[in-house]
Amino acid sequence: MSERPGEPQPDRSPTVRNEPVQARSAARLEALLDAAAAIVDEVGYERLTTAMVAERAGASIGTVYRYYPDRIALLRALSGRSFQRYVDSVAGGVDRLLSGSWDDAVDLAVDAYAQMFRTEPGFRAIRFGDTLDLGAEGGALDNNRMLANEIARILAERFDSTSEALMFALEVAVEMMDALLYRAFSVDPNGDERFIEEARVVMREYLTRHLPVAV
């Protein structure tokens, strides 16, 4: 699996037995994930079962198994949905930036991550699946490296810059952001602004120090 921006990225699409082709099926699949996310928020991912998801979604257990063979597949799909929503948020925000400021792009990435903690159901418990290592299979990249790859791709397109140094520095920066924001939301559901601000400062200072002319 590639570790370089611009090359094919890991497939983060939900693991399902049957890809929905009709709007009704797609809505049913989303309803199952919404139900799973609500249950994770209430009782934790360890206690989640397919039967609980079926009951919450008002679906039969057969409907759940039609799309997801087991609870791990549900959790993988939930983390994959969160991953894609975060990436889309960052990409859309970077596209709307009026300036070419690297600092603004970093702040946007931090703010979008904090917003995921605040508003994305199930995110505080499983984030991008790293708590269960849901993304690392068969030697695949772990979740934060996948995220660094995606951010590198977005920034390379926006600022027309890509290099091995950029990839490595972003991987380190994502690890720092993840640790600080996890701490920010570990107790306070709205986030401790001291840690959120520190995440911005640490990422900006680190990336500027290591990549003074990257973008």
Buried (B, 14 or more C-beta within 10 A) or exposed (E): BEBBBEEEBBEBEBBBEEEBEEEEBEEBBEBBBBBBBBBBBEEEBEEBBBEBBBBBBEBEEEBBBBBBBEBBBBBBBBBBBBBBBBBEBBBEBBEEEEEEEBEBBBBBBBBBBBBBBEEBBBBBBBBBBBBBEBBBEEEBBBBBBBBBBBBBBBBBBBBEBBBEEBBBBBBBBBBBBBBBBBBBBEEEEEBBEEBBBBBBEBBBEBBBEBBEEBB
